[in-house]
């Protein structure tokens, strides 16, 4: 019988859940055309918050800047 694996956090995506978002300055891509059908990002120092512009009341996803950098690098290949 195998032992179930415990999920572990990856160093690229480990972000604390107590990040203060009250002063976050959200920005939207200029490609959105002004409609609320885009994602918004906020620079939080060592982290980046990402949220759906249609659902700004929901908690955003939080990523380390290293993880965002890896995603941008990966998506440009």
C-alpha positions, -999 to +999 in steps of 0.1 A: +000+000+000+014+034-010+016+064+013-004+094+000+018+123-009+015+155+010+012+186-013+042+208-011+046+244-021+070+252-050+094+280-043+083+298-075+047+300-064+049+302-026+032+334-016+019+344+019-018+347+022-016+377+045-005+402+018-022+436+023-042+445-008-059+476+005-033+499-012-029+479-044-030+499-075-046+477-102-039+481-138-054+466-169-039+458-203-043+485-229-055+457-252-087+453-232-103+482-250-119+496-218-143+467-214-144+448-181-134+415-197-098+413-188-074+405-160-058+432-138-025+431-121-011+449-091+026+452-082+030+443-045+068+445-042+080+409-041+046+396-053+021+403-080-017+400-076-039+390-105-077+394-105-106+391-130-119+426-138-154+413-138-151+399-103-130+424-084-147+414-051-132+379-052-098+373-037-071+377-064-044+351-072-010+359-057+023+350-073+059+357-066+076+380-091+099+350-099+068+329-109+054+357-131+088+362-147+089+325-155+054+325-169+062+355-192+094+339-203+076+306-210+047+323-229+071+342-252+088+310-264 
